[in-house]
Amino acid sequence: MAPADAGAGAVPLRALVRLLRPRQWLKNAFVLAPLIFSGRFTDPHAISEAAAAFLVFCLASSASYVFNDLIDRHADAAHPVKARTRPLATGAVTPQAAIVLLACLILLVLSGLAWTPAATLVALLYLALNVAYSLKLKHVPVLDIFTLAAGFVLRVYAGAVALDVPLSSWMMVTTLSLALYLAAVKRRDELAGAGDGGREVLKLYSIRLLDRYAETAALSAVVFYGLFVVTVQPRLNVTLPIVLFGLFRYWYVVDNEGRGESPTDAVWSDWPLLLTLVAWAAVCIWRLHGATHDPH
């Protein structure tokens, strides 16, 4: 009897963890970009500040996922994939339990004001943006894509304010372009996989239009990253081939395996893509170690 009870208690716990979507925390690595590009990745204080900002954004992003799943639980129950994978849609987690979890996450985010106030304020802005997205903005074409992309820009900005370092405008526009590419591919994959019944806004898009959005954003990301390297961080010129390979590989994974709906799942499921990200970060650290530069 006791083992059965223990097993029964473990199922909701696993469901609650799935509700937090820890695999999606990979997106919060954008918070660490200013730590790398500022060259302060050997400074223990800077590392602790960046880690604190990263943790706050993990909590904030999980809170946004829980809120979004609460709002969308009925629509998710009719989705061909989410009906089997989202804990609220499957009934593995009750709305009441999700609300309690959401309240705890928000309190934890607010506690960040005591140890990383600047980054926490950005995280709260991110939360507000995601509430607006869940309630309204995700139903507005083009604005929905830009809202998703803005979340990545806020992550980079949070990393910069946590370290109190100036942020290159080239880095910001590169992040925006890359995030727009990921968001456009996400919408394209949703439309191709579930049709316009999977999400209301998809009725206002076409695959051809989303392909054009993705191509424009990918080209912009490469151009702006190249300009960032040339004008701000010439030591990183050797990373350009890695970035190009990463974009090409991601597009290959999306086109052949249909994983564009979740960029993090695409990364975790494809070892060449994951190694590309690790190689890019390693080369950046190697080239910037001990360097001094003007971040403007």
C-alpha angles and dihedrals in degrees: 000000000000095000090050091052091049091052091048090053093050095059096065089045091056089046091052090051090051088051088059090053096214091181087066091060086087086082089065089067084089085075088066095054095092089051090058099040094045089057091231096119090113093054109098092206092051091047092052092048092049091046090052091051090048091052093049090052091049088056093044094048091049089050090052091050092051092048092047092048090051091052094044101038095112094046090045090054088062094046116104094229107020091053087069100036109037111084094214092048092050093045093241088124123037121226089243092057091046091052091052090048091049092052091051092050092050091050090051091050090050089051086063088074087077097056108021107016099167095050091043091056089054089048090053089051088051089052092050090050091051092049088053089047094051094046102040122338097070088065094057114085117237090003088070091057093047091049091055090048092048089062090064092047090052090052091056091044091051090054090052097049091045089060094035091232126141115254122228113239087220090058091050095050091044090053091048092050093048091047091049088052092052092046093049091049089048092054091044092052091047091051093046093046106040102014122225090313092074095069130009096231091055089075087070095052136069128207090240092054093047090048089055091048091050094047092049092048094046092050091047092050092053093046095047093044088052090051090048090053094046098045104030112016111024089164087072096061089109090063094065094085089049091052092049092049090049093053092046092047093048091051089049091052091048095047096045103033103025095232098137092106088074116030091189092054088051091054096045093047098048115062096194089056093046091048089050091057091047091047092050092051092045093050091047091052092046094050096042097044108124093357124137119207146157109256095203 
